[in-house]
């Protein structure tokens, strides 16, 4: 009971952290557009989503929820906090470890996702709604079917939930393309795993997969999607090989270069395999090959994240479009897979399940002109689950050391305080920006000075192209004819 109470407290802290963050963050980027023209009227929102379906993109249901969550911000903050809490609970259940360190490590993994992912998924309402909400549905499918990984009798999922899953899958498959593919692959894997375990087909999950596929097809064949593809001819007109030359290095960047903490954990696992199973020259050569470039890259990546620019003579290591860098990370991945297949003896079926989902998401992005932290989030979480399962399976004494656990708890606490303090500052600065703009508009100034919000861990916090400039003016009630001048913030203003 005490352990349960402790775990409930952890879940409560996760909820409170993301709820507070959700209340503090300013509206940014596409949020401005999603706040305009409907005043919370659902019928107007639906009509606008239909227009969007026919003109810009097929993400019909995500557009409706974008309107709702941006307008009813407190509702979004609650839903997002519940979603993040469920994600934490899901990862804990899938990793299936009783170690206190693993509980803390999952929190660290969520907080230490790369900067772009954090800003696009956690603190950008439109990005969170479009990419994270359907992702929660996807992991819910895995959660209610988690018995496929164990030897118990079978799923005890409520029949009502099974019946409504197909309808929900149709809705969530019309949120965003890469997560829709993830939902379909998840359904397929559950069907296969359950057939292997029980020697029978899960017809409820087959129906869910069919409805997910229908939703994806409708979205991809919408007039809006076709128009959007036509608006990106420089990519869409390329042949498949040319697209792969662009997108494979890009995806390697998001898998390895940007995910510093993930690669750090993976190195811990791989180095343990090497130290335990190899001797003499082979051991030292493997350690050198698997560690030197990744460690330098991790340091460079953190330097870039903090200071906003790279180190001149080493910045090429952060770009997988460089042939040598690309080849290295490709070989690194091959060696990692070989070592895991050869030396990991636990949870291989579970590892394969999550690795296939992660890999499929990256493969889906190989034919897409869009990429970013938001599109890689699905893969990032699946890979974190794989790596933490492997780390837990090493049975290292350090992972049960009380001082080590307390040190990591202190790190999580400091990180949480830093994030809350930073977004509190952004919240205050955003209010100051609003008031400063209102004062200038009232005075009839032709050039409106706009205080810039920091772009650090915020996504498109300032207008940067013609469309965002237009929606920015509309949101802040700045006349169309007025010029905008971005200025650095100053509390003297």
C-alpha positions in Angstrom: 0.0 0.0 0.0 2.9 2.4 0.8 4.5 1.7 -2.6 1.1 2.4 -4.3 0.8 5.6 -2.3 4.3 6.6 -3.4 3.5 5.9 -7.0 0.2 7.8 -6.9 2.2 10.8 -5.5 4.6 10.6 -8.4 1.7 10.5 -10.9 0.2 13.6 -9.0 3.5 15.5 -9.3 3.7 14.7 -13.1 0.2 15.9 -13.5 0.8 19.1 -11.5 4.0 19.9 -13.4 2.4 19.7 -16.9 -0.7 21.4 -15.7 1.2 24.4 -14.4 3.3 24.6 -17.5 0.2 24.5 -19.6 -1.2 27.5 -17.8 2.0 29.5 -18.1 2.9 29.1 -21.8 2.0 31.9 -24.3 0.2 31.3 -27.5 2.7 30.9 -30.4 2.8 30.3 -34.1 -0.3 28.5 -35.5 -2.1 29.1 -32.1 -2.8 32.7 -33.2 -4.7 31.5 -36.3 -6.6 28.8 -34.4 -8.0 31.5 -32.0 -9.5 33.7 -34.7 -12.9 33.9 -36.2 -15.0 31.4 -34.1 -15.3 32.8 -30.5 -15.7 29.3 -29.2 -18.7 28.5 -31.4 -18.6 24.8 -32.3 -20.6 25.1 -35.5 -18.2 27.7 -36.8 -15.3 25.5 -35.8 -16.7 22.6 -37.8 -17.4 24.7 -40.8 -13.8 26.1 -40.7 -12.5 22.5 -40.4 -14.5 21.5 -43.5 -13.1 24.5 -45.4 -9.6 23.5 -44.2 -10.2 19.9 -45.3 -11.0 21.2 -48.8 -8.3 23.8 -49.2 -5.2 23.1 -47.0 -5.0 19.7 -45.3 -7.0 16.6 -44.6 -6.5 16.7 -40.8 -10.2 17.3 -40.2 -10.6 16.2 -36.5 -7.3 17.7 -35.3 -8.3 21.0 -36.7 -11.5 21.0 -34.7 -9.6 20.1 -31.6 -7.0 22.8 -32.4 -9.8 25.4 -32.3 -11.4 24.0 -29.1 -8.1 23.6 -27.1 -6.7 27.0 -28.1 -10.0 28.7 -27.2 -10.7 26.7 -24.0 -7.1 26.8 -22.8 -7.8 25.5 -19.3 -9.5 22.5 -20.8 -6.4 21.8 -22.9 -4.1 22.2 -19.9 -6.1 19.5 -18.0 -6.3 17.1 -21.0 -2.6 17.6 -21.7 -1.6 17.0 -18.1 -3.7 13.8 -17.9 -2.2 12.7 -21.2 1.4 13.2 -20.0 0.5 11.5 -16.7 -0.9 8.5 -18.6 2.2 8.5 -20.8 4.4 8.2 -17.7 2.1 5.5 -16.3 2.2 3.7 -19.7 6.0 3.8 -19.8 6.3 2.4 -16.3 3.9 -0.5 -17.1 5.7 -1.3 -20.3 9.2 -1.2 -18.7 7.8 -3.4 -15.8 10.5 -2.5 -13.3 10.1 -2.1 -9.5 13.4 -0.2 -9.1 12.9 3.4 -7.8 15.6 4.6 -10.2 13.6 3.5 -13.2 10.6 5.6 -11.9 12.9 8.6 -11.8 14.6 7.8 -15.1 11.2 7.8 -16.9 10.6 11.4 -15.6 14.1 12.4 -16.7 13.5 10.9 -20.2 10.3 13.0 -20.5 12.0 16.2 -19.4 15.2 15.7 -21.4 13.7 15.1 -24.8 15.4 17.4 -27.3 14.6 21.1 -27.2 12.7 21.1 -30.5 10.5 18.2 -29.3 9.8 19.8 -26.0 8.8 23.1 -27.6 6.6 21.5 -30.3 4.9 18.8 -28.2 4.8 20.0 -24.6 4.3 23.8 -24.9 2.8 24.5 -28.3 -0.9 24.0 -28.0 -1.5 23.3 -31.7 1.5 21.0 -32.0 0.5 19.1 -28.9 -3.1 18.7 -30.0 -2.2 17.6 -33.5 0.6 15.1 -32.6 0.3 14.2 -28.9 -3.4 13.6 -28.5 -3.6 10.9 -31.2 -0.4 9.5 -29.8 -2.1 9.0 -26.4 -4.8 7.0 -28.2 -2.1 4.9 -29.8 -0.4 4.0 -26.5 -3.9 3.4 -25.0 -4.4 0.6 -27.5 -1.1 -0.9 -26.4 -1.9 -0.4 -22.7 -5.3 -2.3 -22.8 -3.7 -5.1 -24.8 -0.5 -5.3 -22.7 -1.3 -8.9 -21.8 0.2 -9.9 -25.2 3.6 -9.5 -23.6 2.9 -11.9 -20.8 1.8 -15.5 -20.1 -1.5 -14.7 -18.4 -4.9 -15.9 -19.7 -5.8 -12.9 -21.9 -7.2 -9.4 -22.2 -9.8 -8.3 -19.7 -10.7 -5.1 -21.7 -14.3 -3.9 -21.2 -16.5 -4.9 -24.2 -17.8 -1.4 -24.5 -14.3 -0.1 -25.0 -13.6 -2.7 -27.6 -16.8 -1.7 -29.5 -16.0 2.0 -29.6 -12.3 1.6 -30.5 -13.0 1.5 -34.3 -14.9 4.8 -34.2 -12.1 6.4 -32.0 -9.5 5.0 -34.4 -11.2 6.7 -37.4 -11.3 10.0 -35.5 -7.7 9.9 -34.3 -6.4 8.7 -37.6 -7.5 12.0 -39.1 -5.3 14.0 -36.8 -1.9 13.7 -38.5 -0.3 11.3 -41.0 2.7 9.8 -39.2 0.7 9.0 -36.0 -2.0 7.5 -38.2 0.5 5.1 -39.6 1.6 4.4 -36.1 -1.9 3.5 -35.0 -2.3 1.1 -38.0 1.0 -0.6 -37.3 0.2 -0.8 -33.6 -3.1 -2.5 -34.4 -1.3 -4.9 -36.8 1.3 -5.8 -34.2 -1.3 -6.4 -31.5 -3.2 -8.7 -33.9 0.0 -10.7 -34.7 1.1 -10.9 -31.1 -2.3 -12.1 -29.9 -2.5 -14.7 -32.6 0.9 -16.0 -31.7 -0.1 -16.1 -28.0 -3.7 -17.4 -28.3 -3.9 -18.9 -31.8 -6.9 -16.7 -32.6 -7.6 -13.4 -34.3 -8.6 -10.3 -32.4 -11.6 -9.2 -34.5 -12.1 -6.0 -32.5 -8.6 -5.0 -33.2 -8.9 -5.9 -36.9 -12.0 -3.6 -37.1 -9.9 -0.9 -35.3 -7.1 -1.3 -37.9 -9.6 -1.2 -40.8 -11.2 2.0 -39.5 -7.8 3.6 -38.9 -6.8 2.8 -42.5 -10.0 4.3 -43.8 -9.3 7.5 -41.8 -5.8 7.7 -43.1 -6.9 7.2 -46.7 -9.6 9.9 -46.4 -7.0 12.3 -45.0 -4.4 11.6 -47.6 -6.9 11.9 -50.5 -8.6 15.1 -49.3 -8.6 18.1 -51.6 -6.7 20.0 -49.0 -3.9 17.4 -48.8 -3.5 17.5 -52.6 -3.3 21.3 -52.5 -0.7 21.2 -49.8 1.4 18.7 -51.8 1.1 21.0 -54.8 2.4 23.9 -52.7 5.7 22.0 -52.1 6.7 21.0 -55.6 10.4 21.2 -54.8 10.0 18.0 -52.8 6.9 16.3 -54.1 8.1 16.3 -57.7 11.3 14.4 -56.7 11.7 10.7 -57.4 11.8 8.3 -54.5 15.6 8.0 -54.5 16.1 11.7 -54.4 13.6 12.0 -51.5 15.5 9.3 -49.6 18.8 11.2 -50.0 17.1 14.2 -48.3 15.1 12.4 -45.7 17.3 9.6 -44.4 20.1 11.9 -43.1 17.3 14.2 -41.7 15.8 11.3 -39.7 19.2 10.2 -38.5 19.6 13.7 -37.2 16.4 13.4 -35.1 17.2 9.9 -33.9 20.8 10.4 -32.9 22.1 13.9 -33.0 19.3 15.7 -31.3 18.3 13.0 -28.7 21.3 13.5 -26.5 19.9 11.8 -23.3 18.5 8.9 -25.3 22.0 8.3 -26.9 23.6 8.7 -23.5 21.4 5.9 -22.0 22.0 3.7 -25.1 25.8 4.2 -24.7 25.5 3.0 -21.1 23.8 -0.2 -22.3 26.2 -0.8 -25.2 29.3 -0.2 -23.2 28.1 -2.7 -20.6 27.7 -5.3 -23.3 31.1 -4.6 -24.7 32.9 -4.6 -21.3 31.2 -7.8 -20.2 31.5 -9.8 -23.4 34.7 -8.7 -25.2 38.4 -8.7 -24.3 41.7 -7.1 -25.1 42.0 -5.2 -28.4 38.5 -5.9 -29.7 37.0 -4.5 -26.5 39.0 -1.2 -26.7 38.4 -0.8 -30.4 34.6 -1.2 -30.0 34.5 1.2 -27.0 36.5 3.8 -29.0 34.3 3.4 -32.1 31.0 3.5 -30.2 31.8 6.3 -27.8 34.1 9.0 -29.2 31.9 10.5 -31.9 28.6 10.2 -29.9 30.1 11.8 -26.8 31.6 14.7 -28.9 28.3 15.1 -30.6 26.3 15.2 -27.4 28.6 17.9 -26.0 28.3 19.9 -29.3 24.5 19.5 -29.3 24.2 20.8 -25.8 26.5 23.7 -26.6 24.4 24.6 -29.6 21.1 24.3 -27.6 22.5 26.7 -24.9 24.3 29.3 -27.0 22.4 29.1 -30.2 25.4 28.4 -32.4 27.9 25.6 -32.9 31.7 25.4 -32.6 33.0 26.3 -36.1 35.3 23.5 -36.8 33.2 20.7 -35.3 29.6 21.8 -36.3 29.7 19.3 -39.2 29.2 16.5 -36.7 25.7 17.8 -36.1 24.7 17.3 -39.7 24.0 13.8 -41.0 23.8 15.1 -44.6 27.7 15.0 -44.3 28.6 11.7 -45.9 31.1 10.7 -43.3 28.8 11.6 -40.4 25.9 9.7 -42.1 28.0 6.5 -42.6 29.2 6.6 -39.0 25.7 6.8 -37.5 24.5 4.1 -39.9 27.3 1.8 -38.7 26.7 2.8 -35.1 23.0 1.7 -35.5 24.0 -1.6 -37.1 26.5 -2.4 -34.3 23.9 -1.5 -31.7 21.3 -3.8 -33.1 23.9 -6.6 -33.4 24.9 -6.2 -29.8 21.4 -6.1 -28.5 20.3 -9.1 -30.5 23.3 -11.1 -29.4 23.6 -10.3 -25.7 20.1 -9.2 -24.5 18.3 -12.3 -23.3 15.2 -10.6 -21.7 12.0 -9.1 -23.1 13.0 -9.6 -26.7 9.4 -9.8 -28.0 8.5 -6.6 -26.2 11.6 -4.8 -27.4 10.8 -5.9 -31.0 7.3 -4.5 -30.7 8.3 -1.0 -29.7 11.3 -1.0 -32.0 9.1 -1.8 -35.0 6.8 1.1 -34.1 9.7 3.5 -33.8 11.3 2.3 -37.0 8.0 2.4 -38.9 7.4 6.0 -37.9 10.8 7.0 -39.2 10.2 5.1 -42.4 6.9 6.9 -42.9 8.7 10.2 -42.6 11.1 9.2 -45.4 8.5 10.2 -48.0 7.3 13.3 -46.2 8.6 16.9 -46.8 7.8 17.7 -43.2 10.0 16.8 -40.2 10.6 18.1 -36.7 10.6 17.2 -33.1 6.8 16.8 -33.2 7.0 14.1 -36.0 9.8 12.3 -34.2 8.2 12.3 -30.7 6.4 8.9 -31.4 9.7 7.2 -32.2 11.6 9.0 -29.4 9.2 7.6 -26.7 9.2 4.1 -28.3 13.1 4.1 -28.3 13.2 5.4 -24.7 11.1 2.4 -23.7 13.4 0.0 -25.5 16.6 1.5 -24.0 15.3 1.7 -20.4 14.1 -2.0 -20.7 17.7 -2.9 -21.8 19.2 -0.8 -19.0 17.0 -2.3 -16.4 17.9 -5.8 -17.7 21.6 -5.2 -17.0 21.0 -5.6 -13.2 23.6 -3.0 -12.3 24.1 -2.4 -8.6 24.3 1.3 -9.3 20.6 1.4 -10.2 19.6 0.3 -6.7 22.0 2.5 -4.9 20.0 4.9 -2.7 22.5 7.8 -3.0 22.4 7.5 -6.8 18.6 7.4 -6.8 18.5 10.5 -4.5 20.9 12.3 -6.8 18.6 11.7 -9.8 15.5 12.8 -7.8 17.4 16.0 -7.0 18.1 16.4 -10.8 14.4 16.0 -11.6 13.5 18.5 -9.0 16.0 21.1 -10.3 14.9 20.5 -13.9 11.2 21.0 -12.9 11.9 24.2 -11.0 14.0 25.5 -13.9 11.2 24.8 -16.4 8.5 26.3 -14.2 10.6 29.4 -13.5 11.4 29.9 -17.2 7.8 29.6 -18.4 6.7 31.9 -15.5 9.1 34.5 -17.0 7.7 33.9 -20.5 4.2 34.3 -19.1 5.1 37.6 -17.5 6.9 38.8 -20.6 3.9 37.8 -22.8 1.6 39.9 -20.6 4.0 42.8 -20.9 4.1 42.4 -24.7 0.3 42.5 -24.9 0.1 45.6 -22.7 2.8 47.4 -24.7 1.1 46.6 -28.0 -2.2 47.9 -26.7 -0.7 51.1 -25.5 0.9 51.8 -29.0 -2.3 50.9 -30.9 -4.3 53.3 -28.6 -1.8 56.1 -29.3 -2.2 55.5 -33.1 1.5 54.6 -33.8 2.1 53.5 -37.4 5.1 51.3 -36.4 4.3 48.9 -33.5 7.2 47.7 -31.4 6.7 44.1 -30.4 8.7 42.7 -27.6 10.3 39.4 -28.7 9.7 36.4 -26.6 12.7 34.0 -26.2 12.6 31.2 -28.8 14.5 29.0 -26.4 12.1 26.1 -25.6 9.2 28.0 -27.3 8.1 27.3 -30.9 7.6 30.3 -33.3 7.1 32.6 -30.3 7.5 35.6 -32.7 6.1 36.3 -36.2 8.6 35.1 -38.7 6.8 34.9 -42.1 4.0 36.6 -43.9 1.3 34.2 -42.7 2.3 34.3 -39.0 2.7 38.1 -39.2 -0.9 38.4 -40.5 -2.3 36.1 -37.8 -0.1 37.8 -35.2 -1.7 41.2 -36.0 -5.2 39.7 -36.0 -4.6 38.1 -32.6 -3.1 41.3 -31.0 -5.6 43.6 -32.7 -2.9 45.4 -34.7 -4.3 47.2 -37.8 -3.2 45.5 -41.1 -1.5 48.7 -42.4 0.7 49.1 -39.3 4.4 48.0 -39.5 5.9 45.6 -37.0 9.3 46.1 -35.4 10.6 43.3 -33.2 12.6 44.5 -30.3 14.5 42.7 -27.5 12.6 42.7 -24.2 13.4 45.2 -21.5 11.5 45.7 -18.3 12.1 49.4 -18.6 9.6 49.5 -21.4 
